[in-house]
Amino acid sequence: MAEIKRIETGARMSGAVVFNGLIWLAGQVGTPGASVADQTKAALAEVDRLLAEAGSDKEHILSAQIWLADMADFAEMNAVWDAWVPAGHTPARATGEAKLAAPDYLVEVIVTAAVK
């Protein structure tokens, strides 16, 4: 059986889990209270960092889920996403509205990727 590798493992969750050539990231958020754009930039920087640690990058993202506290922020978040995601390597993606873990969180990004 293939080894399960856990990255940044804590008592409640791991930042990432690698198994059988796939990487699952925990939801990534930005600084509470910052704008949607700034929170999105920070969350995507964490996605980049964790994927690198797991042996991958954003060109290998298979799917993304983005949760917004308010769908009115969709265009602002998308402007950051569109500048970040590599042309020709866009993943399957879903975006929804949800009450996030704390009221000052405006966006959460969850991705699944392939190991390079």
Backbone hydrogen bonds, N-H to C=O, Kabsch-Sander energy under -0.5 kcal/mol:
donor,donor_aa,acceptor,acceptor_aa,energy
5,K,3,E,-0.6
5,K,18,V,-2.7
6,R,4,I,-0.5
7,I,16,A,-2.8
10,G,13,M,-2.4
15,G,7,I,-1.7
15,G,8,E,-0.7
16,A,7,I,-1.5
17,V,24,W,-2.1
18,V,5,K,-3.1
19,F,22,L,-2.3
22,L,19,F,-2.0
23,I,113,A,-3.1
24,W,17,V,-2.6
25,L,23,I,-0.5
25,L,111,V,-2.5
26,A,15,G,-2.4
28,Q,109,V,-3.0
33,G,104,D,-2.0
34,A,31,T,-2.0
39,Q,35,S,-2.9
40,T,36,V,-2.6
41,K,37,A,-2.5
42,A,38,D,-2.3
43,A,39,Q,-2.6
44,L,40,T,-2.6
45,A,41,K,-1.9
46,E,42,A,-1.9
47,V,43,A,-2.0
48,D,44,L,-2.5
49,R,45,A,-2.3
50,L,46,E,-2.8
51,L,47,V,-2.7
52,A,48,D,-2.2
53,E,49,R,-2.1
54,A,50,L,-1.9
55,G,51,L,-0.7
55,G,52,A,-1.0
56,S,51,L,-2.8
60,H,57,D,-2.1
61,I,58,K,-1.1
62,L,112,T,-2.7
63,S,112,T,-1.8
64,A,92,A,-2.2
65,Q,110,I,-3.0
66,I,94,A,-2.7
67,W,108,E,-2.8
68,L,66,I,-0.5
68,L,96,G,-3.0
69,A,106,L,-2.2
73,D,70,D,-2.4
74,F,71,M,-1.8
77,M,73,D,-2.5
78,N,74,F,-2.8
79,A,75,A,-2.0
80,V,76,E,-1.1
81,W,77,M,-2.6
82,D,78,N,-3.3
83,A,79,A,-1.2
84,W,80,V,-1.3
84,W,81,W,-0.7
85,V,81,W,-3.0
89,H,86,P,-2.3
92,A,62,L,-2.2
94,A,64,A,-2.1
96,G,66,I,-2.4
98,A,68,L,-2.3
100,L,98,A,-0.6
105,Y,102,A,-1.8
108,E,67,W,-2.1
109,V,28,Q,-2.4
110,I,65,Q,-2.8
112,T,63,S,-2.2
113,A,23,I,-2.7
114,A,60,H,-2.6
115,V,21,G,-2.3
116,K,55,G,-2.5
